Structure formats: structure tokens, C-alpha cells
């Protein structure tokens, strides 16, 4: 991870929300990459069975804990609500597995201002997806197609965990799908909000470690099929 942008610390009105579950081996590196440029980071420990929380609080971060595992969607909603309560004017969601780069955060925030937008959505396909497995690429491309069909939102990357939003945009997000369905739910809520969104190139780095921790392609396909069925039955 490069550090050329770490010299410019972001305003205290910017909060980063990280959902973490059993991330003891990764959360320290992720936080060490963020904290030089962002003061306010809230880690939502989603009922981890390891020392995720203990590792996180070795650093100057906010920690919120779920007593049981509720899923990434629930954790992001908890973190967004907490940041809003603390007065956040901008909220960035960021994964705990080390795939994201903190260097992309300034570009996401700048895109909000430059485009008078309330949501800046990271796109690995406009940027770079280093080490992405071919099957994962296919599944993510299918997710884009499903999103366009179901939500009418034209994106190049529909399931990217790094995104930025204004306070107004964050107040429109109410994640009710606790598991991985939340990514599609967020897109639906952005579409219904009527607020402006933009896509921003970002850089994703896949490792064997992060791929083992992440969602399996077969599970993503099952999820897409279920979302289509639910939409048809509505």
C-alpha cells in the first residue's frame, strides 16, 4: 500500500466505518494504513470469536461490539448510525480484510464535492483489481447486470465495499439485510433516495488470505438468484 497521500490528514468530519468478524490477523494492518490520514475510525466487532476487538483497541479507534454475529449488513448499519450520532458529515465504508487501499478515500470524498453527489461508489473495474480470480470477475460482472435489471442503477461494480457518502446520503440508508444481501439493498436505497451518485476508480488487492475469508462465488450466484426471485414475487 502506498503512502503518498497519508501526509494530508482528512478533516475530522470524515468517519470510516469497518465491519469486522474474526479479523484479528488483518485488522491491525488495515487500521495502521488508515489512521495516518483519518482520525475517526469506528470498528464494529460483529461477535468475533477471536481477538479482533483486542487488536483494534491497541489503536486510537472507536469500538462497538455486537454480542453475537449478526452479519456485515447489520454491522455497517450499526457503524453508520454510530458515526452519525457523533456528528459525522462524511462516512466511508471500508472492508476489514485488507483488500481496500486508504489512498482511494480522498478521491471518493473529492468526487462527492466535485459532482455535488451524496454517494461515491468505488469501482474496481474502472480502477484496478489486482489478483482477482477469473470466476470472481465473472460473478461480479453478473452482479452488475442483475443490479441494472432489478434496480435500474447503471454501475460498473455493484458489490464493492468501499464507498463514501454525505451525512444526508447516510441518513437515507437503512440496512435491514444483515448478511451479504446488504450490498444490493444499499444500491436499491440509493436509487429510491433520488440523490445523486457517482462511481470512482479504486484499487482492490486480492490475496489468498482475503479470498479464503470472503464470499464464495457459488454463494454469490445463489444470492443473485434469490434476489431476482424476490423481485419477481413483489
KAJO-V433651 format. One record per residue. N is the residue number from 1. RES is the residue in one small letter. PSI is psi in degrees with one decimal (* if undefined). OMEGA is omega as a letter, one per 30 degrees, with the letter a starting at -180 (* if undefined). NEAR is the number of other C-alpha atoms within 10 Angstrom. Layout:
BEGIN
n=N res=RES psi=PSI omega=OMEGA near=NEAR
n=N res=RES psi=PSI omega=OMEGA near=NEAR
END
This chain:
BEGIN
n=1 res=x psi=128.4 omega=l near=10
n=2 res=x psi=163.2 omega=a near=9
n=3 res=x psi=18.1 omega=a near=12
n=4 res=x psi=-23.2 omega=a near=8
n=5 res=x psi=-4.8 omega=a near=15
n=6 res=x psi=-13.2 omega=a near=17
n=7 res=x psi=-24.6 omega=a near=9
n=8 res=x psi=102.0 omega=l near=11
n=9 res=x psi=136.1 omega=a near=13
n=10 res=x psi=156.4 omega=a near=18
n=11 res=x psi=153.4 omega=a near=13
n=12 res=x psi=-11.4 omega=l near=13
n=13 res=x psi=-9.5 omega=l near=16
n=14 res=x psi=127.5 omega=l near=23
n=15 res=x psi=139.7 omega=l near=27
n=16 res=x psi=130.6 omega=a near=27
n=17 res=x psi=126.2 omega=l near=27
n=18 res=x psi=122.8 omega=l near=28
n=19 res=x psi=127.3 omega=a near=25
n=20 res=x psi=130.4 omega=l near=27
n=21 res=x psi=116.1 omega=a near=26
n=22 res=x psi=53.3 omega=a near=19
n=23 res=x psi=27.6 omega=a near=23
n=24 res=x psi=-39.8 omega=a near=20
n=25 res=x psi=-16.0 omega=a near=14
n=26 res=x psi=-29.9 omega=a near=18
n=27 res=x psi=-34.3 omega=l near=23
n=28 res=x psi=-46.8 omega=l near=20
n=29 res=x psi=-39.1 omega=l near=14
n=30 res=x psi=-47.3 omega=a near=22
n=31 res=x psi=-38.4 omega=l near=22
n=32 res=x psi=-28.5 omega=l near=13
n=33 res=x psi=-26.1 omega=a near=20
n=34 res=x psi=-43.1 omega=a near=20
n=35 res=x psi=-27.4 omega=l near=18
n=36 res=x psi=-21.2 omega=a near=16
n=37 res=x psi=-12.5 omega=a near=20
n=38 res=x psi=125.3 omega=a near=21
n=39 res=x psi=-42.2 omega=a near=18
n=40 res=x psi=105.3 omega=l near=22
n=41 res=x psi=127.6 omega=l near=25
n=42 res=x psi=123.3 omega=l near=23
n=43 res=x psi=125.0 omega=l near=27
n=44 res=x psi=105.8 omega=l near=29
n=45 res=x psi=111.3 omega=a near=28
n=46 res=x psi=62.9 omega=l near=25
n=47 res=x psi=35.6 omega=a near=19
n=48 res=x psi=147.7 omega=l near=19
n=49 res=x psi=-0.3 omega=l near=14
n=50 res=x psi=-160.3 omega=a near=13
n=51 res=x psi=36.8 omega=l near=14
n=52 res=x psi=-49.5 omega=a near=23
n=53 res=x psi=-44.1 omega=a near=24
n=54 res=x psi=-38.0 omega=l near=13
n=55 res=x psi=-39.7 omega=a near=16
n=56 res=x psi=-45.3 omega=a near=26
n=57 res=x psi=2.7 omega=l near=13
n=58 res=x psi=-9.1 omega=a near=9
n=59 res=x psi=161.9 omega=a near=13
n=60 res=x psi=73.5 omega=l near=13
n=61 res=x psi=162.9 omega=l near=16
n=62 res=x psi=141.5 omega=l near=16
n=63 res=x psi=127.3 omega=l near=16
n=64 res=x psi=135.5 omega=a near=17
n=65 res=x psi=132.8 omega=l near=17
n=66 res=x psi=131.3 omega=a near=16
n=67 res=x psi=-25.7 omega=l near=10
n=68 res=x psi=161.5 omega=l near=11
n=69 res=x psi=119.1 omega=a near=16
n=70 res=x psi=-17.6 omega=l near=15
n=71 res=x psi=161.5 omega=a near=20
n=72 res=x psi=-37.7 omega=l near=25
n=73 res=x psi=-47.3 omega=l near=22
n=74 res=x psi=-37.9 omega=a near=23
n=75 res=x psi=-41.6 omega=l near=28
n=76 res=x psi=-40.5 omega=l near=24
n=77 res=x psi=-41.4 omega=l near=22
n=78 res=x psi=-45.5 omega=a near=22
n=79 res=x psi=-41.2 omega=l near=28
n=80 res=x psi=-45.3 omega=l near=28
n=81 res=x psi=-40.6 omega=l near=17
n=82 res=x psi=-45.4 omega=a near=18
n=83 res=x psi=-40.4 omega=l near=25
n=84 res=x psi=-40.1 omega=l near=17
n=85 res=x psi=-29.8 omega=a near=9
n=86 res=x psi=0.1 omega=l near=12
n=87 res=x psi=15.0 omega=a near=13
n=88 res=x psi=136.7 omega=l near=20
n=89 res=x psi=-22.5 omega=l near=18
n=90 res=x psi=137.5 omega=a near=24
n=91 res=x psi=132.7 omega=l near=26
n=92 res=x psi=129.0 omega=l near=24
n=93 res=x psi=141.2 omega=a near=23
n=94 res=x psi=132.1 omega=a near=27
n=95 res=x psi=155.7 omega=a near=19
n=96 res=x psi=-0.9 omega=a near=24
n=97 res=x psi=2.5 omega=l near=25
n=98 res=x psi=4.3 omega=a near=23
n=99 res=x psi=-26.1 omega=a near=21
n=100 res=x psi=159.1 omega=l near=24
n=101 res=x psi=129.8 omega=l near=20
n=102 res=x psi=-21.0 omega=l near=27
n=103 res=x psi=-18.4 omega=a near=19
n=104 res=x psi=-16.6 omega=a near=18
n=105 res=x psi=-46.0 omega=l near=28
n=106 res=x psi=-37.4 omega=a near=16
n=107 res=x psi=-38.8 omega=l near=16
n=108 res=x psi=-45.4 omega=a near=24
n=109 res=x psi=-40.0 omega=l near=24
n=110 res=x psi=-35.5 omega=a near=15
n=111 res=x psi=-33.8 omega=l near=21
n=112 res=x psi=-47.9 omega=a near=23
n=113 res=x psi=-45.7 omega=a near=12
n=114 res=x psi=-30.1 omega=a near=8
n=115 res=x psi=6.8 omega=a near=13
n=116 res=x psi=45.4 omega=a near=13
n=117 res=x psi=162.0 omega=l near=18
n=118 res=x psi=-11.5 omega=l near=24
n=119 res=x psi=131.4 omega=l near=28
n=120 res=x psi=114.5 omega=a near=27
n=121 res=x psi=124.9 omega=a near=29
n=122 res=x psi=140.1 omega=l near=30
n=123 res=x psi=117.0 omega=l near=25
n=124 res=x psi=-20.5 omega=a near=24
n=125 res=x psi=-18.4 omega=l near=18
n=126 res=x psi=-24.3 omega=l near=14
n=127 res=x psi=-112.8 omega=a near=13
n=128 res=x psi=137.1 omega=l near=14
n=129 res=x psi=88.9 omega=a near=17
n=130 res=x psi=124.0 omega=l near=13
n=131 res=x psi=16.1 omega=a near=12
n=132 res=x psi=128.6 omega=l near=15
n=133 res=x psi=147.0 omega=a near=12
n=134 res=x psi=-41.6 omega=a near=8
n=135 res=x psi=-36.8 omega=l near=12
n=136 res=x psi=-39.8 omega=l near=16
n=137 res=x psi=-43.0 omega=l near=14
n=138 res=x psi=-46.4 omega=a near=11
n=139 res=x psi=-42.6 omega=a near=17
n=140 res=x psi=-35.1 omega=l near=20
n=141 res=x psi=-39.1 omega=l near=17
n=142 res=x psi=-38.0 omega=l near=17
n=143 res=x psi=-37.7 omega=l near=22
n=144 res=x psi=-44.4 omega=l near=19
n=145 res=x psi=-44.9 omega=l near=18
n=146 res=x psi=-40.8 omega=a near=19
n=147 res=x psi=-41.3 omega=l near=24
n=148 res=x psi=-38.7 omega=a near=15
n=149 res=x psi=-40.3 omega=a near=12
n=150 res=x psi=-36.3 omega=a near=15
n=151 res=x psi=-15.0 omega=a near=17
n=152 res=x psi=14.7 omega=a near=13
n=153 res=x psi=124.8 omega=a near=18
n=154 res=x psi=100.8 omega=l near=14
n=155 res=x psi=159.3 omega=l near=20
n=156 res=x psi=-14.2 omega=a near=21
n=157 res=x psi=107.3 omega=a near=21
n=158 res=x psi=-11.9 omega=a near=25
n=159 res=x psi=55.1 omega=l near=23
n=160 res=x psi=127.1 omega=a near=18
n=161 res=x psi=-10.8 omega=l near=18
n=162 res=x psi=119.2 omega=a near=27
n=163 res=x psi=156.1 omega=l near=22
n=164 res=x psi=149.6 omega=l near=31
n=165 res=x psi=151.3 omega=l near=24
n=166 res=x psi=170.4 omega=l near=20
n=167 res=x psi=-42.6 omega=l near=20
n=168 res=x psi=-43.0 omega=l near=14
n=169 res=x psi=-43.0 omega=a near=22
n=170 res=x psi=-33.3 omega=l near=23
n=171 res=x psi=-17.9 omega=l near=12
n=172 res=x psi=-8.0 omega=a near=15
n=173 res=x psi=125.0 omega=l near=19
n=174 res=x psi=88.6 omega=a near=18
n=175 res=x psi=121.5 omega=l near=21
n=176 res=x psi=-16.6 omega=l near=13
n=177 res=x psi=109.0 omega=a near=18
n=178 res=x psi=-31.9 omega=a near=17
n=179 res=x psi=-151.2 omega=a near=14
n=180 res=x psi=-10.0 omega=l near=17
n=181 res=x psi=-16.0 omega=a near=20
n=182 res=x psi=-29.1 omega=a near=21
n=183 res=x psi=-42.6 omega=l near=18
n=184 res=x psi=-36.8 omega=l near=22
n=185 res=x psi=-41.0 omega=l near=19
n=186 res=x psi=-44.2 omega=l near=20
n=187 res=x psi=-42.6 omega=l near=21
n=188 res=x psi=-42.5 omega=a near=17
n=189 res=x psi=-35.1 omega=l near=17
n=190 res=x psi=-43.1 omega=l near=21
n=191 res=x psi=-43.1 omega=a near=15
n=192 res=x psi=-24.1 omega=a near=11
n=193 res=x psi=-27.8 omega=a near=12
n=194 res=x psi=2.1 omega=l near=11
n=195 res=x psi=156.1 omega=a near=15
n=196 res=x psi=141.9 omega=l near=15
n=197 res=x psi=153.0 omega=l near=23
n=198 res=x psi=157.0 omega=l near=18
n=199 res=x psi=146.1 omega=a near=20
n=200 res=x psi=132.7 omega=l near=24
n=201 res=x psi=133.0 omega=l near=18
n=202 res=x psi=171.2 omega=a near=25
n=203 res=x psi=124.8 omega=l near=21
n=204 res=x psi=132.8 omega=l near=23
n=205 res=x psi=116.4 omega=l near=16
n=206 res=x psi=134.9 omega=l near=17
n=207 res=x psi=165.4 omega=l near=16
n=208 res=x psi=-36.1 omega=a near=9
n=209 res=x psi=-49.2 omega=a near=13
n=210 res=x psi=-34.1 omega=l near=15
n=211 res=x psi=-37.4 omega=l near=16
n=212 res=x psi=-33.0 omega=a near=9
n=213 res=x psi=-27.0 omega=a near=13
n=214 res=x psi=-179.1 omega=a near=10
n=215 res=x psi=134.2 omega=l near=12
n=216 res=x psi=148.9 omega=a near=13
n=217 res=x psi=-39.2 omega=l near=15
n=218 res=x psi=-38.4 omega=l near=12
n=219 res=x psi=-37.3 omega=l near=11
n=220 res=x psi=-38.9 omega=l near=18
n=221 res=x psi=-44.4 omega=l near=15
n=222 res=x psi=-38.8 omega=l near=10
n=223 res=x psi=-45.7 omega=a near=16
n=224 res=x psi=-43.4 omega=l near=19
n=225 res=x psi=-39.1 omega=a near=13
n=226 res=x psi=-40.4 omega=l near=13
n=227 res=x psi=-39.3 omega=l near=18
n=228 res=x psi=-44.5 omega=a near=14
n=229 res=x psi=-43.9 omega=l near=11
n=230 res=x psi=-39.0 omega=l near=10
n=231 res=x psi=-40.9 omega=a near=11
n=232 res=x psi=-37.0 omega=a near=9
n=233 res=x psi=-9.7 omega=a near=7
n=234 res=x psi=* omega=* near=5
END
